[in-house]
Amino acid sequence: MGEYIGLDVSLKETAVSIRRGGKRVWRGKCASDPQLLAALIRKHAACIDARHAKAALDMAANKTDANDADGLAHLAEVGFYKAVRVKSFDSMLARTLVAARTRLVRIGTELSNQVRGLMKTFGLVVLPVTGGKFERQVEALLADNADLGRIIHPLMEAWRAVRLRTAELSRTLLAEARSSDACQLLMTIPGVGVVTATSFIAAIEQPGNFKRSRSVGAWVGLTTRRYQSGEVDYGGHISRRGDSHLRGLLYEAATSLLTRSRAQSDLRTWGVQLRERLGFKRAAVAVARKLAVIMHTMLTTGEPFRAAQVIA
């Protein structure tokens, strides 16, 4: 007889509910420690889609961790759930590297914008430059303003430190991409760089996880929603389901392909034509979805990007 375990995880404690034969046999709490939780789970378990489970759990009269754990175990017992794939340790490590670098890049941008805003208050305008040019301009403008310099210099020191650590993570990311045949394969696509290729592989893991390449576009949330009721039937905005970071990277890659890339391809020609009819944003979203489909196909076949790619 199978056992079904529901876990409602929080930062310190996890509510646990175990059901067997249609009845709850144990309910309690456990510290949110992976080893302790693994000891409770002795058989194969399914990871339930949180959005799918939330609709069922919201029907409970009282919202408590214990009731949520009971509800999750009950959903698993009756089979009313959608299982999601649990990513491997290597994939999570790659995603963490990309996320850490992205966060440092944003912090560096926020610090530089803060410096620009504070100096502009005193009539010192920093030109739109980055990197070493930005640092030299700030120092030159502060040369005759020691009072303001005592305020700005600590921010500049933090900016330099963040920039240094960002460069370290960038070198690590680049080294791992160079040693990955899959990354090198995806980077043959114009507009797809190290970050996008690494993030896509970490999210997809094995191409066999998707039966069809077209399913990847929907999985990333780049297909339109549909609403149908009676005589009403229309498609709305994209669903925005799945990995928001990967979806943003694919959109950036599509934007780069349409605006910066000089390499001609059927994909770019199709996107430019679509931009003339529907506008830039809709065209970029459509190209991003096509990129997801093409990238999965490339990982499946092992073939590099072809400029004369059939757009289906």
MOZI-V449538 format. One line per field, one symbol per residue. phi: phi as a letter, one per 40 degrees, with the letter a starting at -180 (. if undefined). A space follows every 10 residues. Layout:
BEGIN
phi = ???
END
This chain:
BEGIN
phi = .cbbbbbbcb cbbbcbbbba ggbcbaaaba ccbdcccccc bcbcbbcccc cccccccccc cbcbcccccc ccccccccgc abcbcccccc cccccccccc cccccccccc cccccccccc dbgbccccbb gccccccccc cccbbccccc ccdccccccc cccccccccc cccccccccb cccccccccd gcbccccccc ccccgbdccb cbccccdccc gbbccbbbag ccaabbcccf cgcccccccc ccccccccbb ccccaccccc cccccccbhc cccccccccc cccccccccc cgcccbcccc cb
END
